[in-house]
């Protein structure tokens, strides 16, 4: 079995933060321990430029894998 940990980085930040349901004000994250991250309640462009990635580990102790790239949330103007 694989374990997923989604992380986000603010637009101006350098550190990655593990995502929980209430990590950011104004948005509710869901499925942050699965292969697909979901969110709801985002009513503004406050997270414009945030980067997202996922860390994956296996139950048998295989090395941690971090996605090669990061997805960036971008809002239209």
Secondary structure, 3 states (H helix, E strand, C coil): CEEEEEEEECCCCCCCEECCCCCCCCCEEECCCCCCCEEECCCCCCCCCCEEEEEEEECCCCCCEECCCCEECCCCC
